[in-house]
């Protein structure tokens, strides 16, 4: 496939996930930032069942993201009241639409924090530091993040804190999915001015040029 065809394909997939309509496995893969085969494995392992060959967003939010999409409108209004000065939240008109953007991987997340991937990964694995936003485990060593969530924290020090899926709606996992070797990380509340966020979370890493991304 040439570059023009690839660009067209990506544009079509972007259009699919932006539309809010149920996703084909290819579009689901694009949203999760994995290949089609992996997307099918993740869907099955998460208990995400297709309807007429497609996956509804309501079930995607619950099964994979662990959040309740039906509450996004109320949640956004609450966040905007709590943070009236947030330029990012002020520009969001539809939280669900904003969260449909393709996930980013661990490398991209670390880059946005201005940190070296291996240094950050080791610090998290050893329990010396935590992240202020959740990671979405999509398989062994496949750690992904919602870009809006990362940007909101890095830029304005605000946690998105999406509403959790109620227990009665949680999807069951009929097939165990390979898990990342790193443990679940504590996302404890971190209160700090935006310009000292990295220092407070990552300690000496934030000010050490040896560990800053190029």
C-alpha positions as CSV (number, residue, x, y, z in Angstrom):
1,X,0.0,0.0,0.0
2,X,1.5,3.4,-1.1
3,X,1.6,6.4,1.2
4,X,-1.4,8.0,-0.5
5,X,-3.5,4.9,0.1
6,X,-2.3,4.7,3.7
7,X,-3.3,8.3,4.3
8,X,-6.7,7.7,2.8
9,X,-7.2,4.6,4.9
10,X,-6.3,6.5,8.1
11,X,-8.6,9.3,7.2
12,X,-11.5,6.9,6.6
13,X,-10.8,5.2,10.0
14,X,-10.6,8.6,11.7
15,X,-14.0,9.5,10.2
16,X,-15.5,6.2,11.5
17,X,-14.4,6.7,15.1
18,X,-15.4,10.4,15.0
19,X,-18.9,9.5,13.8
20,X,-19.9,7.8,17.0
21,X,-21.3,4.9,15.0
22,X,-20.5,1.3,16.0
23,X,-17.0,0.3,14.9
24,X,-15.8,-2.4,12.5
25,X,-12.9,-4.4,13.9
26,X,-10.6,-2.3,11.7
27,X,-11.9,0.9,13.2
28,X,-11.7,-0.6,16.7
29,X,-8.1,-1.4,16.1
30,X,-7.5,2.2,15.0
31,X,-9.1,3.6,18.1
32,X,-7.0,1.2,20.3
33,X,-3.8,1.8,18.3
34,X,-3.2,-1.9,17.7
35,X,-3.5,-4.2,14.7
36,X,-6.7,-5.9,13.6
37,X,-5.7,-9.3,15.0
38,X,-4.9,-7.8,18.4
39,X,-8.1,-5.8,18.4
40,X,-10.1,-9.0,18.0
41,X,-8.2,-10.7,20.8
42,X,-8.7,-7.7,23.1
43,X,-12.4,-7.6,22.3
44,X,-12.9,-11.3,23.1
45,X,-10.8,-11.1,26.2
46,X,-12.7,-8.1,27.5
47,X,-16.1,-9.6,26.9
48,X,-16.8,-7.1,24.2
49,X,-19.2,-8.8,21.9
50,X,-20.0,-7.4,18.4
51,X,-23.5,-6.6,17.3
52,X,-24.1,-7.5,13.6
53,X,-20.3,-7.6,13.2
54,X,-19.7,-4.2,14.9
55,X,-18.8,-2.9,18.3
56,X,-21.0,-0.2,20.0
57,X,-19.3,2.6,21.8
58,X,-21.4,2.0,24.9
59,X,-19.8,-1.5,25.2
60,X,-16.4,-0.2,24.2
61,X,-16.4,2.3,27.0
62,X,-17.5,-0.3,29.6
63,X,-15.5,-3.3,28.5
64,X,-12.2,-1.7,27.5
65,X,-12.1,1.7,29.1
66,X,-13.9,0.8,32.3
67,X,-16.0,3.9,32.2
68,X,-19.6,4.8,31.6
69,X,-20.1,6.8,28.3
70,X,-23.7,7.7,29.2
71,X,-22.3,9.9,32.0
72,X,-19.8,11.9,30.0
73,X,-22.0,14.9,29.4
74,X,-22.7,15.3,33.2
75,X,-19.1,14.6,34.0
76,X,-17.8,17.3,31.6
77,X,-20.2,19.9,33.0
78,X,-18.9,19.0,36.5
79,X,-15.3,19.4,35.5
80,X,-16.0,22.7,33.8
81,X,-17.6,24.0,37.0
82,X,-14.7,22.8,39.1
83,X,-12.1,24.3,36.7
84,X,-13.6,27.4,35.1
85,X,-10.2,28.6,34.0
86,X,-9.2,25.5,32.0
87,X,-8.7,26.4,28.4
88,X,-8.7,22.7,27.4
89,X,-11.9,21.8,29.1
90,X,-13.5,25.0,27.8
91,X,-12.9,23.9,24.3
92,X,-14.5,20.5,24.8
93,X,-18.1,20.5,23.7
94,X,-18.6,16.7,23.5
95,X,-16.4,14.7,25.9
96,X,-17.3,11.4,24.3
97,X,-16.3,12.6,20.9
98,X,-13.0,13.9,22.3
99,X,-12.2,10.6,23.9
100,X,-12.8,8.6,20.7
101,X,-9.4,9.8,19.4
102,X,-6.9,6.9,19.0
103,X,-5.1,5.9,22.1
104,X,-1.4,6.7,22.5
105,X,1.2,4.2,23.6
106,X,3.6,4.3,26.6
107,X,6.4,5.9,24.5
108,X,4.2,8.7,23.4
109,X,2.9,9.3,26.9
110,X,6.4,9.5,28.3
111,X,7.4,11.9,25.5
112,X,4.6,14.2,26.5
113,X,5.8,14.2,30.0
114,X,9.3,15.0,28.8
115,X,10.8,11.8,30.2
116,X,12.7,8.8,28.8
117,X,10.6,5.7,28.3
118,X,12.9,3.2,30.0
119,X,13.6,5.4,32.9
120,X,9.9,6.1,33.6
121,X,8.9,2.5,33.0
122,X,11.5,1.2,35.5
123,X,10.5,3.8,38.1
124,X,6.9,2.8,37.8
125,X,7.7,-0.9,37.9
126,X,9.8,-0.5,41.0
127,X,7.0,1.4,42.7
128,X,9.1,4.5,43.2
129,X,6.7,6.8,41.3
130,X,3.1,6.8,40.1
131,X,1.1,8.2,37.3
132,X,-1.7,10.7,37.8
133,X,-3.9,9.1,35.1
134,X,-4.8,5.4,34.5
135,X,-3.2,3.2,31.9
136,X,-5.2,0.9,29.7
137,X,-3.6,-2.5,29.6
138,X,-4.3,-4.1,26.2
139,X,-2.0,-7.1,26.6
140,X,1.5,-8.1,27.7
141,X,3.6,-4.9,27.8
142,X,0.9,-3.0,25.8
143,X,0.1,0.1,27.9
144,X,-2.0,2.7,26.3
145,X,-3.5,6.1,27.4
146,X,-6.2,8.4,26.4
147,X,-4.5,11.5,24.8
148,X,-7.0,14.0,26.2
149,X,-6.3,12.7,29.7
150,X,-2.5,13.0,29.3
151,X,-2.7,16.4,27.7
152,X,-5.1,17.8,30.4
153,X,-2.7,16.7,33.2
154,X,0.5,17.8,31.5
155,X,-0.8,21.2,30.4
156,X,-3.1,22.1,33.3
157,X,-2.5,19.7,36.1
158,X,-6.1,18.5,36.0
159,X,-7.2,14.9,36.3
160,X,-10.1,13.7,34.1
161,X,-11.3,11.1,36.6
162,X,-13.8,9.5,34.3
163,X,-16.9,7.9,35.9
164,X,-16.4,4.2,36.6
165,X,-18.5,1.5,35.0
166,X,-21.1,0.3,37.5
167,X,-20.6,-3.2,38.8
168,X,-23.8,-4.5,37.2
169,X,-22.6,-3.3,33.8
170,X,-19.1,-4.5,33.9
171,X,-18.2,-6.9,31.2
172,X,-17.0,-10.4,32.0
173,X,-13.8,-11.8,30.6
174,X,-14.3,-15.3,29.3
175,X,-10.8,-15.5,28.0
176,X,-7.8,-14.3,30.1
177,X,-5.9,-11.7,28.2
178,X,-2.1,-11.5,28.6
179,X,-1.3,-8.8,31.1
180,X,1.5,-6.4,31.3
181,X,4.2,-7.4,33.8
182,X,4.1,-4.1,35.5
183,X,1.7,-3.9,38.5
184,X,-1.4,-1.7,38.7
185,X,-0.2,1.8,39.6
186,X,-1.7,4.0,42.3
187,X,-3.1,7.2,40.8
188,X,-3.3,9.1,44.1
189,X,-4.4,12.7,44.1
190,X,-1.5,15.0,43.3
191,X,-2.1,18.7,44.1
192,X,0.5,21.0,42.7
193,X,1.0,24.0,40.4
194,X,1.3,23.0,36.8
195,X,4.9,24.1,36.6
196,X,5.9,21.7,39.4
197,X,3.8,18.8,38.4
198,X,6.6,16.7,36.9
199,X,8.9,17.3,39.9
200,X,6.2,16.3,42.4
201,X,5.3,13.1,40.5
202,X,8.7,12.0,39.3
203,X,11.0,13.5,42.0
204,X,14.5,14.1,40.8
205,X,13.7,12.8,37.3
206,X,11.9,16.0,36.4
207,X,15.0,18.2,36.9
208,X,17.6,15.7,35.7
209,X,18.6,16.5,32.1
210,X,20.0,13.0,31.8
211,X,16.4,11.7,31.9
212,X,14.7,14.3,29.7
213,X,13.4,13.3,26.3
214,X,15.2,14.9,23.4
